[in-house]
Every structure is written in structure tokens, then in C-alpha cells.
Amino acid sequence: MKGRRVELEVLYNNQNITTEIQDFIDSLTFTDNLSGQADDISISLGDRERRWSNKWRPYKGASLQVSLKISEHWWDVGKVNRKLGYFEIDDLSMNGPPTKVSIKGTSIPESTSLKGEKKSKAWEKTNLKKIAEEIAKKNKLTLHFSVKENPAYDRTDQDSQTDISFLQKLCMDAGLSLKIVNKSIVILDETQLEAGEAVTTIFRTDDRIKDYSLRDTLGNMYKSCKVTYTDPKTKKTLSYTFTPKNPPPTSRILTVNEQVKSKKEAIELAKNSLRNANKEAVTGSIRLAGFLPVYSGQCINLKDFGAFDGKYLSTSIGGSLGSGSETSLELRKCLEDY
């Protein structure tokens, strides 16, 4: 990391303002989340000349697109290594002295009704992809759907829920991740993400590490999951119990009573339910000096951490630039046999 230079490229409402803004930036922070939370960005500007709090003042709802350029040496031209994505400004503040202006943005467009507007609708004879396509179309977003098994529903109810909370619940139940990024709804299969190759290895002896915390917990873990459903019309009962090859050392059994129409559906529901319950068993946080060009959803190997060695899924990547650069990682160990 030594000798690296990090520069920014900033588009405001699709206009390149890099030259105008670069000399005023005191710091920039961002968070890239895999699922459950929006990505965000925050830029702090020095404003002694009162430009950014007056005629150059950004407007709420305006778009920001930020990329990081990283070069190995100061004399390199540099290239775009990390696009932080599309954000809409949702918060402006000023403080001092000296006067500083803070600009914050979110990856969920405020021009959509994804959040903040509760809706009710009965969805019948459909599947997750069709629901996501309809919600994306209504909100003028595109859909990226990368899933092996597309969950089907005889009926599912959006009961006074926002579009995003409704979709999030469906994805969580199916063991999928949901992300809003670059004006797109992105749905990914976590088992496929965890099966991917690690993009880098972090060693405990790495001198970039500022601090780390790793945890292995047995609380709320289950040995197996039993799915049972009795059809109210036929009175027939479907039952299936899933136990992974290397279950946690506990006798607890997770019981699920939800509608399934076949043994295949029962197997998938049991696996997904147990995965959701157990996936936070081994987690970690690592803070590194410098910038690590990694995205949430990519895998990272940990080495020389003893019993905590292994492959981890990055669930959140945080970055900060200012007087120095820093990367923070939130990780969970990849599950096996789920």
C-alpha cells in the first residue's frame, strides 16, 4: 500500500465536478453493504470561502456518482479501480468554525417509493422474480436476478409494508441477498457468493491491520431444521429434517411450519431456514490502513488467525479518505453443506 495515491472522480447530476470540488474535500467515507441496508456516502468539504454553503450549495435529491482512482506512484496517471456507485443526496449540514459542509447520500433513490410508503397487495400464482420485476418497473429501476432456484408462491401478502421491506423478507426467507445499487434491484444467491473464489488473503501479521475482532458463538445456533406442513384439504403431512455434515455442537432443533407442496420444497425451506439461523455463528471485523479494493459479496481468506482461519464472505465494506485512507471489513465465515 505504501506510495499509493487515491484520487476521486465526482459527477453531480451527471456533470463532472472533480476539478471544482477536489481542493475542498477534507474527507470522504462510504459503506458498501451486501444486504439489509442501503449503501451510503458522506463527503466533508472545507468552506472558508463560503462557496459550498451559498452559490455552490448542492441540492437534496441531486445525484452523486463517485469513483476512486488509485495509482501505485505519484507520477502514475492512475486508473479507476473502484466505482462507489450512484447515490442521491438526502442530507446536508453545515458546522464550524471553521465552516464545513457535509453532504450525505444514499443508494436508494428518493424519487422512488421503495421506502417510506407502505403498501398492501396480495400476490398469487407468482414467483420472486416476477414480484421483483414488477416492483422494479414501478420504481423505474432495473432488476439483476442471479439465483438458481426462483421461489414460487401460491399466495404471498404484502401487508402494509414498503416495497423494500417486503422484498427483503422474501429474499431473507429464501436465503438470498437484496441490494439497491446503481438504480438497480440486485438479488443474489448467498450460497453462490460463498462458493466463489477468495479475492484476497489477509494475514494476521499484515502490518496494515489497525485492529481486528473475531467471534465464534453458539447462542441461537441449531443442529438441524425440521419442516412440517399438513395440507388442510387432504390432511396429508409433509415432513423433512435437514442436518448438515458438520452441525454446531448443540442439540437444538429449529422447527418450521410453513406451506410446502413437495419434498423438494421442504428440503429447500429446511436448508434456507437453518442457513439463516446459523450463518452468523462465526463473524469478524477488521480495520486496515490504506484502501483495499474489495466489494461486499466477495470472499476473503483469513490466515494465521488460528481456529478462525478460513474463507469469509464480506457483508459490509467501509472506506474513508482524508488525512489517511482506511478500510473496514465486516465478515462472516462461509457455511459448508447448506
Stockholm file with secondary structure:
# STOCKHOLM 1.0

chainA/1-338         MKGRRVELEVLYNNQNITTEIQDFIDSLTFTDNLSGQADDISISLGDRERRWSNKWRPYKGASLQVSLKISEHWWDVGKVNRKLGYFEIDDLSMNGPPTKVSIKGTSIPESTSLKGEKKSKAWEKTNLKKIAEEIAKKNKLTLHFSVKENPAYDRTDQDSQTDISFLQKLCMDAGLSLKIVNKSIVILDETQLEAGEAVTTIFRTDDRIKDYSLRDTLGNMYKSCKVTYTDPKTKKTLSYTFTPKNPPPTSRILTVNEQVKSKKEAIELAKNSLRNANKEAVTGSIRLAGFLPVYSGQCINLKDFGAFDGKYLSTSIGGSLGSGSETSLELRKCLEDY
#=GR chainA/1-338 SS CTTCEEEEEEEETTEECHHHHTTTEEEEEEEEESSSSCCEEEEEEECTTCCTTTTTCCCTTCEEEEEEEEESSTTSCCEEEEEEEEEEEEEEEEETTTTEEEEEEESSCTTSSSSSCCEEEEEEEEEHHHHHHHHHHHTTCEEEEECSSCCEEEEEEEEEECHHHHHHHHHHHTTEEEEEETTEEEEEEHHHHHHSCEEEEEETTCTTEEEEEEEECCTTCCSEEEEEEECTTTCCEEEEEECCSSCCSCCCEEEECCCCSSHHHHHHHHHHHHHHHHTTSEEEEEEEESCCCCCTTCEEEEESSGGGCEEEEEEEEEEEESSSCEEEEEEEECCSCC
#=GC SS_cons         CTTCEEEEEEEETTEECHHHHTTTEEEEEEEEESSSSCCEEEEEEECTTCCTTTTTCCCTTCEEEEEEEEESSTTSCCEEEEEEEEEEEEEEEEETTTTEEEEEEESSCTTSSSSSCCEEEEEEEEEHHHHHHHHHHHTTCEEEEECSSCCEEEEEEEEEECHHHHHHHHHHHTTEEEEEETTEEEEEEHHHHHHSCEEEEEETTCTTEEEEEEEECCTTCCSEEEEEEECTTTCCEEEEEECCSSCCSCCCEEEECCCCSSHHHHHHHHHHHHHHHHTTSEEEEEEEESCCCCCTTCEEEEESSGGGCEEEEEEEEEEEESSSCEEEEEEEECCSCC
//
